[in-house]
Amino acid sequence: MDTKVAPKDVKIEYTIVMSYSFSNEWLAKPRTERRAFEEQHLFPILMKYSDRLKRRSYDADAFQTNTSDFMIIETDDLDAYYFMIEELRDSKMLAKGYARIDNFMIGINNEYKLAAVS
């Protein structure tokens, strides 16, 4: 069996697309209340991993109906990504049902180049 292993000096950069939606209850709250809640319960989790995860958030609800927002995360540290997701799932934002994670998609940019060096 031909098994390829990337050289130890090659860092694999993963790109994750996480789609999520907010509840009507959340959207009915005043923006100032939502912002204060995010600052207390969500932003500390995101900032904790900001040295290892590059994140960009996008609003999508005006363009399709399956999800309201999505985030693109880039990292070479899947452990940090995993633990951030676990903390998000335990957060009051998700536990109270204000938001839900709809889907994850993960890929490797230019994987064919990595295969060529192994």
Secondary structure, DSSP 8 states (H G I E B T S, - for coil): -------TT----EEEEEEEEE-HHHHHS-HHHHHHHHHHHTHHHHHHTTTT-EEEEEE-TTT-SS-SEEEEEEES-HHHHHHHHHHHHHSHHHHTTSEEEEEEEEEETTHHHHHHH-
